[in-house]
Structures are given as structure tokens and as C-alpha cells.
Amino acid sequence: MQTGEIGEMLVSLLYPRRCPVCDGIVTGKEGLIHDSCTKKIRFAGKTTCMKCGKPLENSEEEYCSDCKRTKHAFDRGFSVFRYRSISGSVYRFKYSGRREYADYYGKITRETLGSTIKALGADAIVPIPMYEPKRRQRGYNQAEILAKAIGKECNIPVRNDVIKRVKNTVPMKYLDSRSRRSNLKNAFNMSQNDVKFKCIILVDDIYTTGSTFDAVARQFRRIGVERIYFITLAIGQVV
């Protein structure tokens, strides 16, 4: 047995990998997720809003009710899962240090959206930044971890150095749509204005109203980015 293999075995014993759905220990033979847990999650599906990617009940509709009345700064968005089926996993990934879940998230993103991502022809993947003091307190930015996993799987460079969050905003879950937009005013600044991107993919863990993506997309529009898409792990359904 090679030294590296011994090291990996010791790490696995001390810090066993957890299933991203039930958080139970998974063995090497099981891979990244329990087989039984794959049946518990629901994908966003193919009948989705042509703008934000929310699942639609009516296949004849092109846009969800939110996107019919809101002018977004991004071109289009895509998500992997329906939020309710993966909410516990996202919470642990975001707040409980389960960064290892990103290996599965990246893989399943490639499997479900890989051809779509490739067709976009993105120059870079850009994670939604966190306010730096908040990131230091948590220890990581979950959007950056997710972006790196997707970038690795889809062979697209990840740039976390071009935009920063300069305002410690109120958690969005406590606000309505109008308050979210006001909350994000002047929250983001470009770190580099000389970056020449034609197309980017923004990445975050959850899509709700799109206010955060709009705020970030407007900054990139200002420096001339022509096409702006987003990918999230989870998305809510139209209510």
C-alpha cells in the first residue's frame, strides 16, 4: 500500500465522509451518497421558468409569476434541486461545516446541467461573495466552495477575486422582495475593473427572488460583461 493511500485511509477513519442527504457515514464503496438517499431528493426538472429556472406546474408557461413582473439583470438561471427536498443538506453545508458535500454537489451539477453549462461558453465561474468579517467568522464562503466544485467538474476557471461584498446586509430570509433590493443597494463593488469577460456564471447555494444575483449582475454589466447566467444548488417553487 502506497504512503498516500495509507494517509487517505487514516483521514477517512478520523473524519469519515457524510452523506449529503441524511448526514450518515458513507463508505468508500458507497461513493458520495447513500443509494437510498438518492430517492429522497427532487430535481428542479425540465419544466422551469425560462428566466430564473423555478419549476413550473404548467408546461405551457414560459415564465414564473415573479419573472413576469420583475426585470432581472441576469440573462438566465439554472438550479439542480427543489429546495424542500434538499433543505437540510444545504443548511449543514452552509452553517455546520459540511464542506465535503461540495464533492457530490459538483458531480451532480455536471451530470444534470453539464451540457447546458458547456453550451453557455462561460469565461469564468464567479461565486457570490460574502462580507469578509462574516466569512472569517464562519470560516468559509459556501458559494465559493460550491463554485470550485462545479468549476473542477466542468473545467471552467473560478474567479473569486473580481467582486467583493462591502456591506454587511441583513439576512435576506427576513425581508420581502422590495426590502431585499434596498438591502443590497451598494452592497457589492468590483475588485478589478479591467477584467475582460464576455460571459460569466454566478454561483450561490439558493435562489429565492434573484435580488442578490441582480445586484451582482449589475456590477458586471457596468464593466461590459455581455452574458450573465447563474447556477444554484437549490431553488424554491412558484407559490
Steps between C-alpha positions, in 0.01 A plus 500: 500500500633842399568772758229719347242224523586443866458871565159506330392199703599668826316818404189294414514330839545825693264709286259264323310639201137583563205448267379842376136400551477314833844597637572137584846353439563369149762239421743503212288248312191719530671800348372847588139425593290207626309329220181520706542875545506570127128414502423771756615797295305674224662671207384834365390319186465612140177699525648816647480876464699615197652780709566385858460124470223451756296183443168569328183298537365610162724385216344758267628789709840648412558717807408479866278765657802668662690539174193628317497807725873539575771620263812305589857604425612144425423310179389168639542266795513127562468295818556136587252417778163607630576668827266311732654164412856613577450777758662311788804424290537862391470618861778267621718593203451867575511514879638172637829464315396219266722628221554144380145502360638717220657193337154355446347835409762559231459153356121511489509850347715369217274199452178702490613829345835417338389532138318824575801644680730406214269663245512831690869538418580679826839662552479453876289392792461769766369413849276751675736661756441522874570801717860431605459525882204265472701258285783497755254430780343207314832380366397469136265625231272214397442657158875497435532136607210407270640705212838329523335157496296589192799660331710190558231269363423719198855619434421871532726741693363644822563867580436613856717810471299725269209613718462549874219557747562828682180521704385273781143454384207371703433126437275487195263241646359768731409743221237536230592561136507880519703499822745252348578737215547793739712284730739419216544855374873577480577162658744388227802663337730378227847411624635517146351715226736389224380138485385417146219246528241452231306235690494395864309259721417621851467233769317495831332236713134610475281706267197672651412832336818569303577828679858399583572381146353820360719716724815312400402480132456878483861546610620269224278669242667826596841369389364358176421133565255402226345177629438418865353171618471340840498153651370414844484177688136545600200706396154552643181430312257759374239576768 
